Amino acid sequence: MRQKKPILLYCADTELLSSLAFALRLHPYQVTATENSMEASLVAGDRCAGFVCGVLIHAQQGDLAGRLVHRILEVADHMPLLLVDRTGDLAPVRYADMVLYGRNTSMQHILGALQTLCARKREQQPRSAA
């Protein structure tokens, strides 16, 4: 059996967070899911967690996914970030490694992006937040 890759999943929408976490756990991912942005930044900074990737879902206007990218970069600049902007109202966040836009972003899109970022993680050197 393949070892599951640990990922961090943030979404302010509890129902969407629950369904995405469930779906990702059916694949080779060990998911740490949270709807609290402060908790997400604290968990991201934990060196023992060893996350392969972070997935931030911007599900509703006014949630903190855009700001969370910058907070995570401050504490865990080694972790690739996937930002899924389902509302389409965020300006592109240039520090996210990959951004998916639109309400029609499917689980297949997210899984494909995760696969790409996890493969990149193995070859990538840490980036600077400057």
Rosetta blueprint (number, residue, H / E / L):
1 M L
2 R L
3 Q L
4 K L
5 K E
6 P E
7 I E
8 L E
9 L E
10 Y E
11 C E
12 A L
13 D L
14 T H
15 E H
16 L H
17 L H
18 S H
19 S H
20 L H
21 A H
22 F H
23 A H
24 L H
25 R H
26 L L
27 H L
28 P L
29 Y E
30 Q E
31 V E
32 T E
33 A E
34 T E
35 E L
36 N L
37 S H
38 M H
39 E H
40 A H
41 S H
42 L H
43 V H
44 A H
45 G L
46 D L
47 R L
48 C L
49 A L
50 G L
51 F L
52 V L
53 C E
54 G E
55 V E
56 L E
57 I E
58 H E
59 A L
60 Q L
61 Q L
62 G L
63 D L
64 L L
65 A H
66 G H
67 R H
68 L H
69 V H
70 H H
71 R H
72 I H
73 L H
74 E H
75 V H
76 A L
77 D L
78 H L
79 M L
80 P L
81 L E
82 L E
83 L E
84 V E
85 D E
86 R L
87 T L
88 G L
89 D L
90 L L
91 A L
92 P L
93 V L
94 R L
95 Y L
96 A L
97 D L
98 M E
99 V E
100 L E
101 Y E
102 G L
103 R L
104 N L
105 T L
106 S L
107 M H
108 Q H
109 H H
110 I H
111 L H
112 G H
113 A H
114 L H
115 Q H
116 T H
117 L H
118 C H
119 A H
120 R H
121 K H
122 R H
123 E H
124 Q L
125 Q L
126 P L
127 R L
128 S L
129 A L
130 A L
